[in-house]
């Protein structure tokens, strides 16, 4: 949670992996939308088709 660059690298890797595995549902914790966090959250929102459930 404290290293946004590491989060970004792992997120993109895992999204590609999940896509290859035909995963239907991904549960992910959001991060603060500041700096690279904005890019991370934007990518997560796009990957979700902007269909996001807050729990």
Secondary structure, 3 states (H helix, E strand, C coil): CCCHHHHHHHHHHHHHHHHHCCCCCCCCCCCCCCCHHHHHHHHHHHHCCCCCCCC
